[in-house]
């Protein structure tokens, strides 16, 4: 599990010499990221050499849950939050329903909260390219910061940005149990 910082790309090789997630993971094995986070986004990213695990965690048919904390410009009205929950029409179609709610100051106490912005929690079961950013842009609340804090039963917790850790046997067991239930 890696806490990908902003400015790092979610790939193992970058021809332009940009920093990659592989640069942050000091293991000799060839590992690959499960899913992606944009260069500007941050948060939990899993890396593995298990192709079946990667497939099951990324294919939409398995509906694997991912949670994002998103700082948006402005303060969305309740009707706007309902619209986000119900699905937003983007250029590649209607997004699936998702959970969206405001985060409380207590929940994000360690994060910046500039005036004129709102922190939202998104829980998605599908993942189109830049989906959260495009949904928020479509309803008039551009994203200023996006952090993936959870994938299934795994939480980012207090893992510092730019660092990684091996999953414990219990975490791997819970991850695989959750996959079997889907």
C-alpha positions as CSV (number, residue, x, y, z in Angstrom):
1,X,0.0,0.0,0.0
2,X,1.4,3.4,-1.0
3,X,0.3,6.9,-0.1
4,X,0.8,8.5,-3.5
5,X,1.7,12.2,-3.2
6,X,0.6,14.8,-5.7
7,X,3.1,15.2,-8.6
8,X,3.8,11.4,-8.9
9,X,2.2,9.5,-11.8
10,X,0.4,6.1,-11.3
11,X,2.6,4.1,-13.6
12,X,5.8,2.1,-13.4
13,X,7.7,3.9,-16.3
14,X,7.5,7.4,-17.5
15,X,9.4,8.2,-20.7
16,X,9.5,11.9,-19.8
17,X,11.4,11.2,-16.6
18,X,8.6,12.2,-14.3
19,X,8.5,10.5,-10.9
20,X,6.4,7.4,-10.8
21,X,4.9,5.3,-8.0
22,X,7.5,2.6,-8.7
23,X,10.2,5.1,-7.6
24,X,8.5,5.2,-4.2
25,X,8.3,1.4,-3.6
26,X,11.6,-0.1,-2.6
27,X,11.0,-3.8,-3.4
28,X,13.0,-5.9,-5.9
29,X,9.8,-7.5,-7.4
30,X,8.1,-6.1,-10.4
31,X,4.8,-4.6,-9.1
32,X,2.1,-2.7,-10.8
33,X,-0.4,-0.2,-9.6
34,X,-4.0,-1.4,-9.1
35,X,-6.0,1.4,-10.7
36,X,-4.9,4.9,-11.2
37,X,-4.8,8.3,-9.5
38,X,-4.1,11.4,-11.6
39,X,-0.8,13.2,-11.1
40,X,-2.5,15.9,-9.1
41,X,-4.5,13.4,-6.9
42,X,-3.1,11.7,-3.9
43,X,-3.9,8.9,-1.5
44,X,-4.1,5.1,-1.3
45,X,-2.8,3.1,-4.1
46,X,-2.1,-0.7,-4.1
47,X,0.8,-2.2,-6.0
48,X,1.0,-5.9,-6.7
49,X,2.3,-8.6,-9.0
50,X,-1.1,-10.5,-8.8
51,X,-2.9,-10.1,-12.1
52,X,-6.2,-11.8,-10.8
53,X,-6.3,-9.4,-7.8
54,X,-5.7,-6.4,-10.1
55,X,-8.5,-7.5,-12.4
56,X,-11.0,-8.1,-9.6
57,X,-10.3,-4.8,-8.0
58,X,-10.5,-2.7,-11.2
59,X,-13.2,-4.3,-13.3
60,X,-16.5,-2.5,-12.9
61,X,-18.5,-5.8,-12.8
62,X,-17.1,-6.5,-9.3
63,X,-18.3,-3.1,-7.9
64,X,-15.3,-2.7,-5.6
65,X,-15.8,0.3,-3.2
66,X,-13.5,3.3,-3.2
67,X,-13.7,6.3,-1.0
68,X,-12.4,9.8,-1.9
69,X,-12.2,13.0,0.1
70,X,-12.6,15.9,-2.2
71,X,-12.1,19.6,-1.6
72,X,-14.4,21.6,-4.0
73,X,-14.8,25.2,-4.7
74,X,-18.0,26.7,-3.1
75,X,-20.6,25.1,-1.0
76,X,-22.9,22.8,-2.9
77,X,-26.6,23.0,-2.3
78,X,-28.4,19.9,-1.0
79,X,-30.0,19.5,-4.5
80,X,-26.5,19.5,-6.1
81,X,-25.4,16.7,-3.7
82,X,-28.6,14.7,-4.7
83,X,-27.7,15.2,-8.3
84,X,-24.1,13.9,-7.7
85,X,-25.6,10.9,-5.9
86,X,-28.1,10.1,-8.6
87,X,-25.5,10.3,-11.4
88,X,-24.2,13.0,-13.7
89,X,-24.2,13.0,-17.5
90,X,-20.6,13.3,-18.7
91,X,-19.3,13.1,-22.3
92,X,-18.9,9.3,-21.9
93,X,-22.4,8.7,-20.4
94,X,-24.2,8.8,-17.1
95,X,-22.3,8.0,-14.0
96,X,-23.6,5.3,-11.7
97,X,-25.3,6.3,-8.5
98,X,-22.8,6.9,-5.6
99,X,-22.7,8.2,-2.1
100,X,-21.8,11.8,-1.6
101,X,-21.9,13.8,1.7
102,X,-20.2,16.7,3.3
103,X,-17.3,16.0,5.6
104,X,-17.3,17.6,9.1
105,X,-14.4,19.8,10.3
106,X,-13.7,17.1,12.9
107,X,-13.1,14.5,10.1
108,X,-10.7,16.6,8.1
109,X,-9.0,18.5,11.0
110,X,-5.5,17.7,9.8
111,X,-6.3,19.0,6.3
112,X,-6.3,22.5,4.9
113,X,-9.8,24.0,4.5
114,X,-9.5,27.3,2.7
115,X,-12.4,29.8,2.9
116,X,-15.0,29.3,0.2
117,X,-14.4,25.6,-0.2
118,X,-16.2,22.4,1.0
119,X,-14.8,18.9,1.7
120,X,-17.0,16.1,0.3
121,X,-16.9,12.3,0.7
122,X,-17.5,10.3,-2.4
123,X,-18.0,6.5,-2.3
124,X,-17.9,5.0,-5.8
125,X,-18.3,1.4,-7.1
126,X,-17.2,2.3,-10.7
127,X,-14.2,4.3,-11.8
128,X,-14.2,6.2,-15.0
129,X,-11.2,8.4,-15.9
130,X,-11.1,11.5,-13.7
131,X,-14.7,10.7,-12.7
132,X,-15.0,12.7,-9.4
133,X,-13.3,15.7,-10.9
134,X,-15.5,15.7,-14.0
135,X,-18.7,15.1,-11.9
136,X,-17.9,18.1,-9.7
137,X,-16.9,20.3,-12.6
138,X,-20.3,19.4,-14.3
139,X,-22.2,20.7,-11.3
140,X,-20.2,23.9,-11.0
141,X,-17.9,22.9,-8.1
142,X,-14.4,22.3,-9.4
143,X,-12.1,20.1,-7.4
144,X,-9.1,21.7,-5.7
145,X,-7.8,18.5,-4.0
146,X,-8.7,14.8,-4.2
147,X,-7.5,12.1,-1.8
148,X,-8.4,8.4,-2.0
149,X,-8.7,7.3,1.6
150,X,-10.0,3.8,1.2
151,X,-10.2,0.8,-1.2
152,X,-12.6,-1.8,0.1
153,X,-11.5,-2.7,3.7
154,X,-8.1,-1.0,3.4
155,X,-7.8,2.5,4.9
156,X,-5.0,5.0,4.2
157,X,-4.9,5.9,7.9
158,X,-1.8,7.8,9.0
159,X,0.6,6.5,6.3
160,X,2.7,9.6,5.4
161,X,2.6,10.8,1.8
162,X,5.3,9.3,-0.3
163,X,5.7,6.2,1.9
164,X,4.5,2.6,1.5
165,X,4.0,-0.5,3.7
166,X,3.4,-4.1,3.1
167,X,-0.1,-5.3,3.8
168,X,-0.4,-7.5,6.8
169,X,-1.7,-11.1,6.4
170,X,-5.0,-9.9,8.0
171,X,-5.4,-7.1,5.5
172,X,-4.8,-9.4,2.6
173,X,-7.3,-11.9,4.0
174,X,-9.9,-9.1,4.5
175,X,-9.3,-7.8,1.0
176,X,-9.8,-11.3,-0.5
177,X,-12.8,-12.0,1.6
178,X,-14.4,-8.8,0.4
179,X,-13.7,-9.8,-3.2
180,X,-15.4,-13.2,-2.8
181,X,-18.5,-11.5,-1.5
182,X,-18.9,-9.4,-4.7
